[in-house]
């Protein structure tokens, strides 16, 4: 891809040691969770900004280094918190949900 004479490159977020990142944030509903290394079992919880639990899933085994979550597709726009509990530790991420009009 050419943009203003420079080659466009996909930006891949740097992942700190033993941590995770959320890619595609802000999102219209679907986003990826990316770990530096496969974390083993992951418990994924999603909360609204008011603290209401929206989603919880226990993978029971490693989903790999990267997996997709699409639970915000039918939720209102706003701020959400993603809590990831692994054998390494617990990580909390903020995700901004934007409205989507096809």
Backbone as a chain_set.jsonl record, in Angstrom:
{"seq": "XXXXXXXXXXXXXXXXXXXXXXXXXXXXXXXXXXXXXXXXXXXXXXXXXXXXXXXXXXXXXXXXXXXXXXXXXXXXXXXXXXXXXXXXXXXXXXXXXXXXXX", "coords": {"N": [[0.835, -1.193, 0.0], [0.522, 2.185, -0.855], [1.005, 5.342, 0.572], [1.103, 8.676, 0.574], [3.588, 8.458, -0.611], [4.958, 6.707, 1.035], [5.417, 3.408, 2.288], [2.724, 1.728, 3.65], [2.379, 0.123, 6.763], [1.145, -2.545, 8.709], [0.276, -1.948, 12.0], [1.544, -3.535, 14.749], [0.868, -4.185, 18.015], [3.212, -3.696, 20.685], [3.943, -6.142, 23.04], [4.157, -6.229, 26.434], [6.4, -8.066, 28.63], [5.079, -11.13, 29.819], [2.422, -10.254, 29.613], [-0.707, -8.943, 28.266], [-2.48, -7.63, 25.405], [-5.08, -5.621, 23.945], [-6.369, -5.604, 20.772], [-7.584, -3.606, 18.133], [-8.954, -1.365, 19.25], [-10.355, 1.651, 19.749], [-13.426, -0.266, 19.254], [-16.011, -1.739, 17.181], [-17.312, -3.802, 18.165], [-16.051, -6.33, 18.047], [-12.978, -7.723, 19.069], [-9.461, -8.493, 19.411], [-7.658, -10.484, 21.733], [-4.389, -10.543, 22.703], [-1.656, -12.364, 23.712], [1.693, -12.33, 25.026], [2.932, -14.802, 25.292], [1.447, -18.082, 24.957], [-1.085, -18.359, 27.351], [-2.143, -20.537, 28.733], [-4.893, -21.766, 30.57], [-7.602, -19.443, 30.465], [-9.66, -17.083, 32.003], [-12.168, -15.104, 30.945], [-13.674, -12.037, 31.457], [-16.185, -9.594, 31.013], [-17.115, -6.314, 31.671], [-19.471, -3.649, 32.123], [-19.15, -0.026, 32.202], [-20.402, 0.673, 34.521], [-19.99, -1.444, 36.134], [-21.47, -3.727, 35.763], [-21.697, -7.165, 35.083], [-21.199, -8.554, 31.933], [-20.341, -10.656, 30.422], [-18.838, -13.873, 30.776], [-16.348, -16.282, 30.478], [-14.737, -19.352, 30.715], [-11.94, -20.669, 29.451], [-10.808, -23.117, 29.969], [-8.706, -24.497, 28.783], [-5.706, -23.645, 26.998], [-6.303, -20.996, 24.77], [-4.518, -20.343, 22.888], [-2.096, -17.983, 21.599], [-3.448, -15.805, 20.62], [-6.792, -14.685, 20.504], [-10.246, -14.152, 19.586], [-12.812, -11.94, 20.704], [-16.204, -11.28, 20.653], [-18.316, -10.154, 22.028], [-19.314, -7.593, 22.436], [-20.765, -6.674, 20.316], [-23.582, -6.333, 20.292], [-23.963, -4.502, 22.265], [-24.373, -1.252, 23.867], [-22.733, 1.808, 22.832], [-19.764, 2.84, 24.503], [-17.673, 2.677, 27.472], [-15.9, -0.224, 28.392], [-14.74, -2.885, 30.49], [-12.267, -5.347, 30.402], [-11.46, -8.258, 31.932], [-8.872, -10.461, 32.376], [-7.996, -13.507, 33.547], [-5.327, -15.486, 34.306], [-2.867, -18.15, 34.694], [-0.587, -16.718, 35.015], [-1.302, -14.238, 35.982], [-3.646, -11.557, 36.716], [-5.166, -9.457, 34.393], [-6.361, -6.294, 33.448], [-8.155, -4.566, 31.043], [-9.162, -1.61, 29.306], [-11.789, -1.035, 27.06], [-13.091, 0.704, 24.344], [-16.233, 0.974, 23.028], [-17.624, 1.698, 19.999], [-20.413, 3.073, 18.237], [-21.976, 1.404, 15.488], [-22.878, 1.868, 12.212], [-24.183, 0.408, 9.502]], "CA": [[0.0, 0.0, 0.0], [1.261, 3.433, -0.906], [0.314, 6.48, 1.178], [2.007, 9.822, 0.579], [4.919, 8.04, -1.011], [5.566, 5.786, 1.987], [4.737, 2.121, 2.375], [1.949, 1.559, 4.884], [2.608, -1.144, 7.43], [0.194, -2.826, 9.772], [0.875, -1.722, 13.307], [1.363, -4.642, 15.682], [1.204, -3.643, 19.325], [4.26, -4.352, 21.455], [3.347, -6.792, 24.195], [5.117, -6.318, 27.541], [6.681, -9.409, 29.156], [4.031, -11.781, 30.619], [1.193, -9.47, 29.618], [-1.622, -9.069, 27.143], [-2.982, -6.391, 24.826], [-6.329, -5.68, 23.191], [-6.174, -4.99, 19.463], [-8.802, -3.054, 17.564], [-9.553, -0.596, 20.328], [-11.77, 1.342, 19.921], [-14.002, -1.345, 18.458], [-17.453, -1.691, 16.946], [-17.903, -4.967, 18.803], [-15.176, -7.486, 18.063], [-11.577, -7.356, 19.276], [-8.558, -9.609, 19.685], [-6.808, -10.506, 22.913], [-3.11, -11.098, 22.262], [-0.705, -12.581, 24.795], [3.082, -12.487, 24.604], [3.083, -16.257, 25.206], [0.165, -18.726, 25.278], [-1.222, -18.279, 28.799], [-2.834, -21.668, 29.347], [-6.303, -21.474, 30.863], [-7.937, -18.023, 30.584], [-11.03, -16.712, 32.347], [-12.443, -13.804, 30.341], [-14.867, -11.382, 31.982], [-16.433, -8.283, 30.435], [-17.965, -5.504, 32.539], [-19.818, -2.305, 31.667], [-18.501, 1.005, 33.02], [-21.088, 0.726, 35.815], [-19.594, -2.634, 36.873], [-22.362, -4.852, 35.488], [-21.072, -8.253, 34.333], [-21.846, -8.778, 30.638], [-19.875, -11.904, 29.816], [-17.784, -14.623, 31.458], [-16.033, -17.545, 29.815], [-13.537, -20.045, 31.183], [-11.496, -21.459, 28.305], [-10.417, -24.419, 30.515], [-7.391, -24.825, 28.228], [-5.139, -22.496, 26.301], [-6.873, -20.64, 23.465], [-3.407, -19.935, 22.035], [-1.547, -16.667, 21.872], [-4.386, -14.778, 20.162], [-8.157, -15.138, 20.281], [-11.201, -13.074, 19.326], [-14.001, -11.793, 21.545], [-17.161, -10.462, 19.906], [-19.5, -9.993, 22.887], [-19.794, -6.206, 22.5], [-21.45, -6.313, 19.086], [-24.96, -5.909, 20.542], [-23.985, -3.609, 23.419], [-24.352, 0.183, 23.592], [-21.395, 2.386, 22.801], [-19.303, 3.263, 25.812], [-16.445, 2.114, 28.012], [-16.038, -1.558, 28.962], [-13.527, -3.417, 31.093], [-12.019, -6.75, 30.106], [-10.574, -8.851, 32.939], [-8.312, -11.732, 31.927], [-7.339, -14.181, 34.654], [-4.513, -16.597, 33.816], [-1.915, -18.641, 35.677], [0.447, -15.694, 35.145], [-1.847, -13.146, 36.773], [-4.898, -10.963, 36.258], [-4.937, -8.261, 33.598], [-7.59, -5.568, 33.164], [-8.018, -3.646, 29.917], [-10.309, -0.771, 28.955], [-12.138, -1.096, 25.644], [-14.122, 1.666, 23.959], [-17.169, 0.459, 22.022], [-18.23, 2.739, 19.176], [-21.62, 2.609, 17.53], [-21.702, 1.001, 14.121], [-24.015, 2.04, 11.312], [-23.777, -0.149, 8.192]], "C": [[0.868, 1.241, 0.0], [0.415, 4.549, -0.311], [1.319, 7.603, 1.308], [3.449, 9.412, 0.307], [5.606, 7.083, -0.046], [4.764, 4.495, 2.016], [4.021, 2.012, 3.71], [2.226, 0.183, 5.453], [1.559, -1.32, 8.51], [0.903, -2.669, 11.109], [0.534, -2.892, 14.217], [1.778, -4.129, 17.049], [2.329, -4.427, 19.994], [3.634, -4.912, 22.722], [4.39, -6.89, 25.296], [5.256, -7.758, 28.023], [5.543, -9.904, 30.033], [2.718, -10.994, 30.652], [0.379, -9.708, 28.363], [-1.993, -7.687, 26.637], [-4.308, -6.678, 24.136], [-6.081, -4.952, 21.877], [-7.533, -4.707, 18.831], [-9.585, -2.365, 18.681], [-9.308, 0.878, 20.037], [-12.253, 0.284, 18.932], [-15.474, -1.071, 18.186], [-18.108, -2.946, 17.514], [-16.99, -6.151, 18.959], [-13.737, -7.013, 18.242], [-10.774, -8.608, 19.588], [-7.849, -9.4, 21.014], [-5.531, -11.205, 22.482], [-2.18, -11.177, 23.471], [0.706, -12.697, 24.228], [3.39, -13.968, 24.389], [1.722, -16.887, 25.483], [0.019, -18.852, 26.797], [-1.751, -19.529, 29.481], [-4.298, -21.281, 29.53], [-6.505, -19.959, 31.045], [-9.404, -17.884, 30.983], [-11.216, -15.283, 31.849], [-13.734, -13.263, 30.932], [-14.96, -9.989, 31.372], [-17.438, -7.563, 31.322], [-18.271, -4.172, 31.878], [-19.108, -1.303, 32.563], [-19.169, 1.153, 34.381], [-20.789, -0.507, 36.667], [-20.48, -3.846, 36.651], [-21.637, -5.911, 34.646], [-21.879, -8.527, 33.067], [-21.531, -10.163, 30.101], [-18.829, -12.539, 30.716], [-17.598, -15.946, 30.737], [-14.73, -18.088, 30.378], [-13.102, -20.959, 30.048], [-11.085, -22.879, 28.687], [-9.086, -24.93, 29.97], [-6.937, -23.637, 27.397], [-5.833, -22.234, 24.968], [-5.777, -20.272, 22.468], [-2.955, -18.536, 22.404], [-2.521, -15.542, 21.537], [-5.769, -15.391, 20.006], [-9.089, -13.942, 20.201], [-12.371, -13.126, 20.298], [-14.953, -10.854, 20.81], [-18.423, -10.176, 20.713], [-20.045, -8.571, 22.936], [-20.606, -5.789, 21.286], [-22.868, -5.797, 19.311], [-25.09, -4.99, 21.752], [-23.955, -2.147, 22.971], [-22.913, 0.675, 23.515], [-21.033, 2.859, 24.2], [-18.003, 2.576, 26.192], [-16.744, 0.773, 28.676], [-14.69, -1.993, 29.519], [-13.446, -4.911, 30.81], [-11.05, -7.255, 31.165], [-10.178, -10.242, 32.466], [-7.562, -12.337, 33.103], [-6.634, -15.415, 34.108], [-3.644, -17.111, 34.961], [-0.798, -17.649, 35.941], [-0.018, -14.573, 36.069], [-3.171, -12.679, 36.204], [-4.585, -9.64, 35.572], [-6.284, -7.616, 33.307], [-7.304, -4.551, 32.067], [-9.3, -2.837, 29.762], [-10.523, -0.904, 27.454], [-13.247, -0.083, 25.402], [-14.936, 1.068, 22.827], [-17.788, 1.641, 21.312], [-19.489, 2.19, 18.535], [-21.244, 2.309, 16.092], [-22.977, 1.134, 13.311], [-23.603, 1.523, 9.948], [-24.215, 0.726, 7.045]], "O": [[1.832, 1.339, 0.76], [-0.76, 4.688, -0.651], [2.281, 7.496, 2.068], [4.392, 9.936, 0.9], [6.744, 6.684, -0.296], [3.554, 4.507, 1.79], [4.627, 2.181, 4.768], [2.299, -0.803, 4.719], [1.14, -0.354, 9.147], [1.996, -3.198, 11.314], [-0.64, -3.2, 14.426], [2.913, -3.687, 17.229], [2.397, -5.651, 19.891], [2.874, -4.22, 23.4], [5.407, -7.563, 25.121], [4.349, -8.571, 27.848], [5.082, -9.172, 30.909], [1.982, -11.071, 31.635], [0.713, -10.542, 27.521], [-1.841, -6.693, 27.348], [-4.617, -7.819, 23.791], [-5.631, -3.806, 21.876], [-8.488, -5.469, 18.982], [-10.714, -2.736, 19.002], [-8.161, 1.322, 20.073], [-11.6, -0.018, 17.933], [-16.104, -0.27, 18.875], [-19.315, -3.139, 17.367], [-17.133, -6.914, 19.914], [-13.324, -6.022, 17.64], [-11.322, -9.64, 19.975], [-7.488, -8.279, 21.371], [-5.57, -12.318, 21.959], [-1.949, -10.184, 24.16], [0.89, -13.114, 23.084], [4.038, -14.335, 23.409], [0.909, -16.284, 26.183], [0.905, -19.394, 27.458], [-1.803, -19.572, 30.71], [-4.86, -20.546, 28.718], [-5.698, -19.284, 31.685], [-10.282, -18.493, 30.372], [-10.511, -14.369, 32.277], [-14.764, -13.937, 30.917], [-13.956, -9.292, 31.23], [-18.476, -8.118, 31.682], [-17.436, -3.623, 31.159], [-18.526, -1.686, 33.578], [-18.568, 1.701, 35.305], [-21.275, -0.613, 37.793], [-20.274, -4.885, 37.277], [-21.037, -5.59, 33.621], [-23.095, -8.708, 33.125], [-22.348, -10.772, 29.41], [-18.03, -11.843, 31.344], [-18.566, -16.64, 30.425], [-13.742, -17.362, 30.499], [-13.802, -21.914, 29.714], [-11.019, -23.755, 27.824], [-8.41, -25.716, 30.633], [-7.719, -22.725, 27.129], [-5.942, -23.132, 24.132], [-6.074, -19.925, 21.325], [-3.39, -17.978, 23.412], [-2.433, -14.453, 22.103], [-5.914, -16.479, 19.447], [-8.768, -12.856, 20.684], [-12.854, -14.198, 20.664], [-14.56, -9.764, 20.394], [-19.492, -9.976, 20.135], [-21.149, -8.364, 23.439], [-21.089, -4.658, 21.23], [-23.314, -4.906, 18.588], [-26.2, -4.727, 22.216], [-23.565, -1.84, 21.845], [-21.997, 0.054, 24.054], [-21.905, 3.233, 24.984], [-17.326, 1.977, 25.357], [-17.712, 0.642, 29.425], [-13.639, -1.53, 29.077], [-14.425, -5.642, 30.958], [-9.939, -6.738, 31.286], [-11.029, -11.089, 32.194], [-6.602, -11.75, 33.601], [-7.269, -16.288, 33.517], [-3.681, -16.571, 36.066], [-0.133, -17.722, 36.974], [0.769, -14.026, 36.842], [-3.747, -13.319, 35.325], [-3.841, -8.812, 36.097], [-7.242, -8.305, 32.96], [-6.347, -3.781, 32.145], [-10.391, -3.325, 30.055], [-9.57, -0.889, 26.674], [-14.219, -0.017, 26.155], [-14.39, 0.698, 21.788], [-18.41, 2.494, 21.944], [-19.614, 0.984, 18.318], [-20.306, 2.892, 15.547], [-24.02, 0.587, 13.67], [-22.758, 2.132, 9.292], [-23.954, 0.402, 5.886]]}, "num_chains": 1, "name": "protein.A"}
